[in-house]
Amino acid sequence: MNPDAKDILADVNAGIPPKAPRPRGCGRFFVIGLYLLLILPLSLILLDFSGTGTRLKDFAQSFREPRIVEKIVVQEKIVEKVVEKASQTPLPSRFVFTKSIDTASLYKEYGIQSELAPQEGGLASAERTREESMLIKLSLEVKMPKPAVTLAEFTSLNPELPKMLPGLETLLSGAQVSPFFYHLYELKKGELQSKLTRLDRILSRHNLYDCESILELSHPTKGGRALLLQGEMDVVSDGSDGDRWPDMADFITLSDNYQPFTTFAWPKKTRQPNPLLAKWEPLLKKYEAEFAIPGLSIERNRFLRAEIDRLKPGVTDMKYRSYLIAEADPFIVIPLSLLNREAETPFGPAIGDYAVVIHGNHLLPAIVGDAGPAYKMGEASLRIARELSEKASPFNRPVSDLTVTYLVFPGSADAKADVPDLPRWQARCQELIDSLGGIGQGYALHSWEDLIAKRHAEAEAKKAAAEATAPPVPPTAPTAPTATPGPTAIPDAPALPKADPPAAPPPPAPNPGATPTPSIP
């Protein structure tokens, strides 16, 4: 029985009238619907103010848009490896004659063409014992240059040249190519031949073609004579002189090719030692002491003997002679092969001859001061090099192309070599170049500043300034004379040495034109 029915039956039995039944069905649903209609607008208003509605709209919109689901699927891919197979060539039935040619270049600017030329020979057991079985035939093809002789050729090297030397056209019209030009290139050929199997030591193309021309010039009316050399300019830093320049910069003396001598030399004037003696004498004594030790290896003894033979005469010579200084004196270097030829040709240059160096619009007076390698053309002192380029140094040449003209006046050397006199050098060069037609309008010989005199003046001024600023020395109180038992003989005071006494008599100096030249490696 329904529990509600049981409750009604119990109430009837107890005399309690039954309760009216609660409304059911449509009435209840009507009330609930009315309630919802009232709540819905209010909820929408509240949602708009709070911003939650926007989020709900977005959330609802996300349900309406299609969803993208990413899924990572791992698949195995099979890569097929392709192995190249060498093509099979038919096996030869006998020896095949082929040639292979390769072209390369050497760091010294030489082109190289190599060729492999196999030939059929005998049995391998026999060929491996013969030197001619594998033979390298080395052939160096060299084009020997022709000398420049025309005005147009020289003008192409230096457009200023015809204007600086108005008589150049006349000089070139009667000029002769000097035998020195062909002799120089014959020596270069010999140098190439001697190093042909040593490609690392062979002459470079730059040093092979370093001379454009050597001409013998004579003026038909003025009577002047000169040897024209056209080339580049390397830098020489050699030379030393304790009388004029008692200290030398390390960047010069420590360079690999530095030598304290020049071929142009004269007797010392003072007892001021050569600055290089302080280095050479201890080294000579060290080598002599080591050479006296028995049991040294043959190689070491050979080295010591060579160094002693080099240092010993040099030390002796530096004690009695002075030399040009490349940093202060303007001089040029002539190949050794051109010197001491005065008996063969009237155009043979000599040590001490005057010269004029021409480059651009510069006319620089100089002398022939040293001898260089027999096959090398175009060197000048550091003083001249710095006048043409501020960057010039013992390791950096001022001019690398063949645009430098050297006019050497053969037979113009002074009878006796002496201390450089730059104003007199300039005056003498002016006389000699006038005998070739003179210098063009607007040009003039350069006037060299005496750097040695300037250096001495600066040293004296510095010394005077130091003495002026030094505090005075207080005078000392005189001491009272002491009584003596009797008169005693007082020896005479030693005589004061003379200021700057002359040096010891040097060996007789040879004529500058016949000065022995140093050996050239």
Phi and psi in degrees as a GROMACS rama.xvg file:
@    title "Ramachandran Plot"
@    xaxis  label "Phi"
@    yaxis  label "Psi"
@TYPE xy
-62.4824  137.068  ASN-2
-61.7737  -36.5587  PRO-3
-64.017  -38.4359  ASP-4
-65.0466  -39.0337  ALA-5
-61.7158  -41.8302  LYS-6
-64.5547  -41.0591  ASP-7
-64.9892  -42.236  ILE-8
-63.7974  -37.7263  LEU-9
-68.1449  -39.8964  ALA-10
-65.3747  -36.7844  ASP-11
-66.6785  -43.1876  VAL-12
-64.3345  -27.7956  ASN-13
-88.8466  -1.87664  ALA-14
85.9414  14.482  GLY-15
-96.6844  128.135  ILE-16
-67.5113  144.09  PRO-17
-69.4189  148.116  PRO-18
-76.3986  148.75  LYS-19
-66.6873  139.504  ALA-20
-68.9534  142.949  PRO-21
-71.1053  146.378  ARG-22
-64.3529  139.006  PRO-23
-129.945  169.051  ARG-24
84.5566  -132.813  GLY-25
-64.6424  -32.033  CYS-26
-62.3232  -42.9821  GLY-27
-62.8656  -45.418  ARG-28
-65.5256  -31.2623  PHE-29
-66.2363  -41.5049  PHE-30
-65.5113  -43.1714  VAL-31
-64.0735  -41.5784  ILE-32
-64.0256  -41.2961  GLY-33
-62.5081  -39.0624  LEU-34
-63.1258  -43.0068  TYR-35
-65.8734  -37.4009  LEU-36
-63.8624  -33.2978  LEU-37
-74.9283  -35.7673  LEU-38
-75.7749  -34.8638  ILE-39
-61.8106  -48.2794  LEU-40
-62.3365  -40.2776  PRO-41
-61.6638  -39.0305  LEU-42
-66.0701  -39.3724  SER-43
-64.3492  -39.5947  LEU-44
-63.3168  -46.6859  ILE-45
-62.4611  -37.5289  LEU-46
-66.8614  -37.4551  LEU-47
-66.6418  -40.2104  ASP-48
-68.9972  -34.8184  PHE-49
-85.8786  -12.7579  SER-50
83.1486  -6.66631  GLY-51
-68.3603  -27.7476  THR-52
-65.1522  -39.1725  GLY-53
-61.239  -41.8155  THR-54
-66.3407  -36.4623  ARG-55
-67.1169  -38.1978  LEU-56
-62.4279  -44.0953  LYS-57
-62.409  -40.387  ASP-58
-63.4108  -41.4185  PHE-59
-68.1644  -37.2972  ALA-60
-63.534  -36.2858  GLN-61
-63.8565  -27.9706  SER-62
-74.1897  -30.7051  PHE-63
-77.2399  -29.7513  ARG-64
-79.0419  150.303  GLU-65
-71.1066  138.307  PRO-66
-89.7347  137.605  ARG-67
-103.879  120.534  ILE-68
-110.488  118.905  VAL-69
-90.9264  137.477  GLU-70
-136.617  124.319  LYS-71
-85.2739  120.456  ILE-72
-113.525  118.538  VAL-73
-87.9079  121.278  VAL-74
-121.666  141.802  GLN-75
-90.029  126.871  GLU-76
-110.395  130.053  LYS-77
-95.8033  116.906  ILE-78
-101.506  129.512  VAL-79
-91.21  121.216  GLU-80
-86.4636  125.069  LYS-81
-99.0231  118.535  VAL-82
-103.571  119.486  VAL-83
-74.1284  136.575  GLU-84
-111.755  126.168  LYS-85
-58.863  137.49  ALA-86
-70.5891  137.77  SER-87
-83.7957  119.642  GLN-88
-93.444  149.106  THR-89
-61.505  138.695  PRO-90
-67.2719  132.455  LEU-91
-73.5879  147.851  PRO-92
-89.8161  -15.2853  SER-93
-156.828  -178.675  ARG-94
-64.3205  136.757  PHE-95
-105.699  125.734  VAL-96
-87.6863  116.685  PHE-97
-136.236  160.498  THR-98
-129.264  142.178  LYS-99
-128.378  125.25  SER-100
-114.912  133.485  ILE-101
-126.562  143.756  ASP-102
-123.281  131.424  THR-103
-143.976  -175.552  ALA-104
-138.676  144.168  SER-105
-91.354  154.851  LEU-106
-65.8063  -17.5016  TYR-107
-87.3823  19.3266  LYS-108
73.0233  28.119  GLU-109
-101.577  134.619  TYR-110
-79.5  142.48  GLY-111
-126.125  128.225  ILE-112
-120.919  112.869  GLN-113
-106.269  145.753  SER-114
-136.38  129.046  GLU-115
-96.7648  118.817  LEU-116
-124.814  84.322  ALA-117
-72.0413  146.953  PRO-118
-133.288  154.612  GLN-119
-77.045  129.985  GLU-120
-121.565  -155.433  GLY-121
-94.0031  -154.659  GLY-122
-67.0132  147.664  LEU-123
-60.4733  -37.3145  ALA-124
-63.2478  -26.0259  SER-125
-89.6672  -40.8081  ALA-126
-65.572  -31.1575  GLU-127
-69.8422  -12.2146  ARG-128
-99.6671  -5.95622  THR-129
-103.512  131.005  ARG-130
-66.9144  -32.4283  GLU-131
-76.0753  -3.20794  GLU-132
-65.8882  -34.7533  SER-133
-127.292  108.672  MET-134
-128.508  128.137  LEU-135
-100.817  118.468  ILE-136
-102.137  107.085  LYS-137
-97.0618  120.021  LEU-138
-127.171  117.531  SER-139
-102.458  115.53  LEU-140
-91.2927  120.527  GLU-141
-124.489  130.367  VAL-142
-93.5816  114.39  LYS-143
-82.2947  129.599  MET-144
-76.799  158.729  PRO-145
-98.4922  152.07  LYS-146
-79.2628  149.42  PRO-147
-74.7608  133.613  ALA-148
-133.887  -20.2044  VAL-149
-96.3357  160.756  THR-150
-63.6633  -37.8015  LEU-151
-63.1023  -38.842  ALA-152
-66.8882  -40.0221  GLU-153
-73.7435  -33.8522  PHE-154
-66.3464  -33.951  THR-155
-65.8849  -25.892  SER-156
-82.1264  -37.3242  LEU-157
-149.034  100.109  ASN-158
-60.4292  -20.9463  PRO-159
-78.4361  -17.2867  GLU-160
-58.4896  -48.2634  LEU-161
-63.6378  -29.4894  PRO-162
-78.2776  -31.6144  LYS-163
-74.809  -35.3584  MET-164
-119.102  89.3871  LEU-165
-62.3987  -22.5879  PRO-166
-90.952  10.7713  GLY-167
-64.7013  -40.8532  LEU-168
-61.6919  -41.5089  GLU-169
-64.6665  -41.2439  THR-170
-63.7588  -42.1475  LEU-171
-71.2904  -28.1813  LEU-172
-64.3312  -29.3349  SER-173
-111.855  13.0133  GLY-174
-74.6362  151.957  ALA-175
-119.513  140.494  GLN-176
-67.8789  126.877  VAL-177
-72.6181  141.141  SER-178
-59.1077  -19.803  PRO-179
-61.8586  -31.2025  PHE-180
-63.5665  -49.0463  PHE-181
-70.4316  -34.3716  TYR-182
-65.169  -39.9312  HIS-183
-61.0303  -44.8979  LEU-184
-75.7901  -22.8777  TYR-185
-66.3399  -39.3627  GLU-186
-66.2435  -36.8353  LEU-187
-64.541  -39.6167  LYS-188
-61.5966  -42.4251  LYS-189
-63.2206  -37.6612  GLY-190
-65.0917  -40.1743  GLU-191
-62.594  -43.6154  LEU-192
-63.1435  -39.958  GLN-193
-68.8879  -23.1506  SER-194
-112.557  17.9956  LYS-195
-63.9333  -32.4273  LEU-196
-92.7236  3.62061  THR-197
-120.874  78.4533  ARG-198
-63.7919  -20.123  LEU-199
-76.8412  -15.2115  ASP-200
-116.429  3.46141  ARG-201
-69.4084  152.856  ILE-202
-61.1838  132.841  LEU-203
-75.4334  161.586  SER-204
-64.1574  -34.008  ARG-205
-62.0698  -44.9235  HIS-206
-80.4165  -20.0714  ASN-207
-70.5998  -47.4148  LEU-208
-101.657  65.2594  TYR-209
-108.488  3.5683  ASP-210
-130.037  119.496  CYS-211
-86.4678  -31.6334  GLU-212
-171.145  153.089  SER-213
-136.791  114.827  ILE-214
-123.044  149.391  LEU-215
-98.5127  114.476  GLU-216
-106.545  137.487  LEU-217
-141.289  130.035  SER-218
-85.7475  129.936  HIS-219
-68.0752  -27.3605  PRO-220
-112.302  -37.9524  THR-221
-84.7851  -16.2561  LYS-222
82.3537  3.7829  GLY-223
-71.1475  154.296  GLY-224
-140.792  137.158  ARG-225
-152.575  155.197  ALA-226
-106.323  116.764  LEU-227
-94.1207  125.745  LEU-228
-121.121  126.163  LEU-229
-113.417  122.678  GLN-230
-166.699  -156.384  GLY-231
-97.9565  -163.322  GLU-232
-144.903  108.483  MET-233
-90.5574  169.046  ASP-234
-110.194  131.583  VAL-235
-111.43  136.48  VAL-236
-118.011  17.603  SER-237
-73.9672  171.788  ASP-238
105.177  155.796  GLY-239
-164.89  155.464  SER-240
-160.862  106.591  ASP-241
-67.1237  -27.4764  GLY-242
-66.4047  -43.4901  ASP-243
-97.8445  -33.5805  ARG-244
-139.045  83.3349  TRP-245
-73.479  -3.86721  PRO-246
-139.268  144.078  ASP-247
-119.617  144.835  MET-248
-70.0417  141.382  ALA-249
-65.0087  -33.1076  ASP-250
-65.4999  -16.4671  PHE-251
-94.6412  -51.4029  ILE-252
-70.1618  -22.4597  THR-253
-92.7449  -0.562117  LEU-254
-69.1825  152.817  SER-255
-61.8111  -36.9179  ASP-256
-99.3469  7.31876  ASN-257
-70.9228  138.609  TYR-258
-131.327  138.5  GLN-259
-77.2652  1.0907  PRO-260
-110.403  155.341  PHE-261
-130.75  155.999  THR-262
-64.472  -35.6167  THR-263
-75.7672  118.392  PHE-264
-148.146  163.22  ALA-265
-150.905  161.238  TRP-266
-63.1554  144.225  PRO-267
-62.9347  150.253  LYS-268
-103.874  -22.9675  LYS-269
-132.836  177.569  THR-270
-92.3285  5.69971  ARG-271
-63.5389  119.642  GLN-272
-70.5683  154.166  PRO-273
-63.36  134.426  ASN-274
-62.8721  -20.7699  PRO-275
-83.4354  -12.641  LEU-276
-62.9651  -34.6888  LEU-277
-62.325  -21.4053  ALA-278
-99.6393  -37.4594  LYS-279
-76.76  -41.4099  TRP-280
-63.4879  -49.7153  GLU-281
-60.2106  -36.2287  PRO-282
-67.0844  -39.2038  LEU-283
-63.446  -45.2345  LEU-284
-62.8879  -38.3022  LYS-285
-62.9279  -45.539  LYS-286
-68.1613  -38.3849  TYR-287
-65.0156  -40.0291  GLU-288
-65.9903  -40.1033  ALA-289
-69.7685  -35.9597  GLU-290
-65.9151  -26.3023  PHE-291
-76.7713  -11.7251  ALA-292
-76.1969  124.483  ILE-293
-75.4581  155.761  PRO-294
90.763  6.98096  GLY-295
-73.106  157.875  LEU-296
-68.815  160.531  SER-297
-62.3946  -40.1365  ILE-298
-63.8608  -42.4742  GLU-299
-67.5408  -41.7402  ARG-300
-62.8665  -38.3238  ASN-301
-64.883  -41.7093  ARG-302
-63.888  -46.1678  PHE-303
-63.8893  -40.5272  LEU-304
-62.7783  -41.9986  ARG-305
-65.7207  -41.7903  ALA-306
-68.2059  -38.759  GLU-307
-64.4152  -42.3929  ILE-308
-64.7162  -27.0729  ASP-309
-81.9881  -43.1303  ARG-310
-78.9497  -36.351  LEU-311
-62.7515  -52.8539  LYS-312
-65.6719  -29.5238  PRO-313
-66.2474  -42.006  GLY-314
-63.251  -43.8688  VAL-315
-62.0761  -43.4445  THR-316
-66.8641  -39.3006  ASP-317
-67.3208  -21.2929  MET-318
-75.8062  -18.9774  LYS-319
-122.603  -11.7076  TYR-320
-127.243  156.842  ARG-321
-117.088  156.456  SER-322
-132.803  167.631  TYR-323
-64.0429  156.307  LEU-324
-118.486  115.469  ILE-325
-61.3657  -28.7217  ALA-326
-75.3281  -20.0707  GLU-327
-120.177  -27.388  ALA-328
-106.345  134.289  ASP-329
-84.5399  109.996  PRO-330
-146.754  160.79  PHE-331
-116.39  164.984  ILE-332
-114.972  129.991  VAL-333
-107.487  140.538  ILE-334
-56.1333  139.836  PRO-335
-57.8699  -29.3012  LEU-336
-69.4491  -15.1622  SER-337
-93.4677  -12.0163  LEU-338
-88.3356  160.463  LEU-339
58.8353  37.3812  ASN-340
-116.354  18.4591  ARG-341
-61.8918  -30.419  GLU-342
-73.2387  -20.8301  ALA-343
-91.8454  -31.984  GLU-344
-149.267  140.782  THR-345
-69.6068  -8.79518  PRO-346
-99.5192  13.3764  PHE-347
-73.2432  122.651  GLY-348
-76.4437  161.393  PRO-349
-141.313  158.627  ALA-350
-62.7727  130.987  ILE-351
99.5151  -12.7499  GLY-352
-62.7999  146.871  ASP-353
-80.5974  153.503  TYR-354
-150.35  158.428  ALA-355
-126.908  127.028  VAL-356
-100.111  127.529  VAL-357
-121.045  126.482  ILE-358
-152.808  130.573  HIS-359
60.8787  -122.792  GLY-360
-109.327  21.2371  ASN-361
-95.8855  136.628  HIS-362
-125.104  106.75  LEU-363
-113.032  117.997  LEU-364
-72.7848  143.908  PRO-365
-159.347  -177.874  ALA-366
-131.821  164.537  ILE-367
-80.646  109.212  VAL-368
-110.166  -14.4807  GLY-369
-156.343  164.885  ASP-370
-112.196  140.552  ALA-371
-117.583  -171.253  GLY-372
-53.537  144.416  PRO-373
-62.663  -26.8344  ALA-374
-109.489  10.5407  TYR-375
-112.046  127.274  LYS-376
-115.696  139.195  MET-377
96.3963  79.1373  GLY-378
-141.047  146.853  GLU-379
-146.887  162.819  ALA-380
-68.5948  161.118  SER-381
-59.6927  -30.8638  LEU-382
-63.4635  -45.581  ARG-383
-67.861  -42.4755  ILE-384
-60.3324  -40.7493  ALA-385
-70.9124  -23.4161  ARG-386
-70.4275  -29.0837  GLU-387
-89.8094  -27.2614  LEU-388
-152.758  128.456  SER-389
-67.5529  -22.0337  GLU-390
-85.4228  -2.09878  LYS-391
-64.7882  142.562  ALA-392
-157.172  174.39  SER-393
-59.385  -15.5435  PRO-394
-114.305  4.92798  PHE-395
-142.958  111.474  ASN-396
-74.8011  147.003  ARG-397
-79.6803  -29.5138  PRO-398
-135.189  122.358  VAL-399
-103.169  -18.2472  SER-400
-95.8854  175.498  ASP-401
-91.8554  57.6062  LEU-402
-114.483  11.8959  THR-403
-102.212  129.341  VAL-404
-107.207  124.999  THR-405
-110.022  116.171  TYR-406
-101.301  110.35  LEU-407
-105.898  132.989  VAL-408
-102.799  96.4344  PHE-409
-64.2837  141.127  PRO-410
78.6072  9.66024  GLY-411
-95.7134  0.291184  SER-412
-65.2424  147.28  ALA-413
-67.1463  155.279  ASP-414
-64.6234  -28.6268  ALA-415
-136.056  129.148  LYS-416
-71.2493  141.104  ALA-417
-150.833  -179.867  ASP-418
-56.8181  136.596  VAL-419
-56.4532  132.533  PRO-420
-121.516  94.0744  ASP-421
-62.4563  -43.0179  LEU-422
-61.3702  -38.4048  PRO-423
-69.1334  -37.1218  ARG-424
-59.4716  -43.585  TRP-425
-64.1864  -43.4373  GLN-426
-64.0743  -39.3837  ALA-427
-67.979  -40.4861  ARG-428
-64.6688  -34.4627  CYS-429
-64.4046  -42.8234  GLN-430
-60.6929  -43.2808  GLU-431
-70.4297  -39.3841  LEU-432
-74.9135  -25.7871  ILE-433
-65.4086  -30.4518  ASP-434
-73.1244  -6.54981  SER-435
-104.543  5.60551  LEU-436
118.473  -4.05384  GLY-437
82.6051  -174.013  GLY-438
-108.796  140.904  ILE-439
-66.2975  160.739  GLY-440
-64.8376  135.594  GLN-441
92.9538  -2.81961  GLY-442
-122.82  155.883  TYR-443
-156.73  156.871  ALA-444
-65.8519  142.78  LEU-445
-70.403  141.918  HIS-446
-100.674  114.826  SER-447
-78.1871  135.092  TRP-448
-80.6464  139.398  GLU-449
-79.5619  96.8015  ASP-450
-67.3955  -30.2782  LEU-451
-69.9996  -44.7415  ILE-452
-63.0907  -38.4691  ALA-453
-64.1577  -40.3809  LYS-454
-66.4292  -41.2978  ARG-455
-64.5191  -39.9318  HIS-456
-64.2506  -40.6133  ALA-457
-65.1483  -38.5835  GLU-458
-65.9528  -40.6516  ALA-459
-66.2505  -41.0712  GLU-460
-64.5413  -39.4655  ALA-461
-66.0418  -39.1121  LYS-462
-66.5913  -42.2923  LYS-463
-64.8853  -38.9082  ALA-464
-65.5968  -38.0775  ALA-465
-67.1148  -38.8697  ALA-466
-68.6358  -33.3725  GLU-467
-70.4322  -32.6852  ALA-468
-90.0823  -7.7842  THR-469
-73.4248  141.308  ALA-470
-66.2952  144.064  PRO-471
-66.996  147.418  PRO-472
-85.8765  122.551  VAL-473
-65.2744  140.986  PRO-474
-70.368  147.494  PRO-475
-90.6726  144.97  THR-476
-69.1847  137.59  ALA-477
-68.4498  142.631  PRO-478
-90.3064  145.214  THR-479
-70.6305  138.834  ALA-480
-66.8622  141.891  PRO-481
-95.8697  146.531  THR-482
-72.0146  142.7  ALA-483
-117.431  149.011  THR-484
-61.0344  -31.2428  PRO-485
-174.003  170.145  GLY-486
-65.4099  134.093  PRO-487
-121.278  152.398  THR-488
-75.8699  125.874  ALA-489
-100.58  120.39  ILE-490
-66.8918  151.802  PRO-491
-64.902  142.436  ASP-492
-67.9769  142.943  ALA-493
-64.1545  144.646  PRO-494
-67.9501  141.159  ALA-495
-70.1607  142.415  LEU-496
-68.4292  147.324  PRO-497
-67.5682  146.43  LYS-498
-68.9906  130.136  ALA-499
53.4301  63.8626  ASP-500
-66.2724  155.51  PRO-501
-69.012  155.542  PRO-502
-72.6482  166.216  ALA-503
-61.1224  149.426  ALA-504
-57.9225  123.771  PRO-505
-80.8191  164.854  PRO-506
-62.0699  154.273  PRO-507
-58.3188  129.455  PRO-508
-82.3095  130.567  ALA-509
-72.944  164.605  PRO-510
-58.1217  135.609  ASN-511
-57.1677  -29.9357  PRO-512
-72.1306  -22.5469  GLY-513
-113.189  18.9987  ALA-514
-60.9157  130.691  THR-515
-58.0854  133.079  PRO-516
-92.9889  148.002  THR-517
-67.222  154.446  PRO-518
-67.9232  139.755  SER-519
-106.336  126.465  ILE-520
